[in-house]
């Protein structure tokens, strides 16, 4: 388990360095984060509407 955690930490650090040093990759990550947040907001809104109509 310790090796897994260490590997995950090293992978995250390496990925962060790659993103910080590459503008195209940084923009791709930002776009994907924005898309994910939009989908999450749509899902939450839909669930709130469904729960509101059931009451």
C-alpha positions as CSV (number, residue, x, y, z in Angstrom):
1,X,0.0,0.0,0.0
2,X,2.8,2.4,0.8
3,X,4.4,1.8,-2.7
4,X,1.0,2.6,-4.3
5,X,0.6,5.9,-2.4
6,X,4.2,6.9,-3.1
7,X,3.7,6.1,-6.8
8,X,0.4,8.0,-6.9
9,X,2.1,11.0,-5.3
10,X,5.0,10.9,-7.7
11,X,2.6,10.6,-10.6
12,X,0.6,13.6,-9.5
13,X,3.7,15.6,-9.0
14,X,5.0,14.6,-12.5
15,X,1.7,15.4,-14.1
16,X,1.6,18.8,-12.4
17,X,5.0,19.6,-13.7
18,X,4.1,18.6,-17.2
19,X,1.0,20.8,-17.1
20,X,2.8,23.7,-15.6
21,X,5.4,23.6,-18.4
22,X,3.1,23.1,-21.3
23,X,0.6,25.7,-22.4
24,X,-1.4,23.5,-24.7
25,X,-1.7,20.8,-22.0
26,X,-2.7,23.4,-19.4
27,X,-5.5,24.7,-21.7
28,X,-6.7,21.1,-22.3
29,X,-6.9,20.4,-18.6
30,X,-8.7,23.7,-18.0
31,X,-11.2,22.9,-20.8
32,X,-11.9,19.4,-19.4
33,X,-12.4,20.8,-15.9
34,X,-14.9,23.4,-17.2
35,X,-16.7,20.6,-19.1
36,X,-16.8,18.4,-16.0
37,X,-18.1,21.3,-13.9
38,X,-20.9,22.1,-16.4
39,X,-22.0,18.4,-16.5
40,X,-22.0,18.3,-12.7
41,X,-24.1,21.4,-12.5
42,X,-26.6,20.0,-15.0
43,X,-26.8,16.8,-13.1
44,X,-27.4,18.6,-9.8
45,X,-30.0,20.8,-11.3
46,X,-31.9,17.8,-12.9
47,X,-31.8,16.0,-9.5
48,X,-33.2,19.1,-7.7
49,X,-36.0,19.5,-10.2
50,X,-36.9,15.8,-9.9
51,X,-36.9,15.9,-6.1
52,X,-38.9,19.2,-6.2
53,X,-41.6,17.7,-8.5
54,X,-42.0,14.6,-6.3
55,X,-42.8,16.6,-3.2
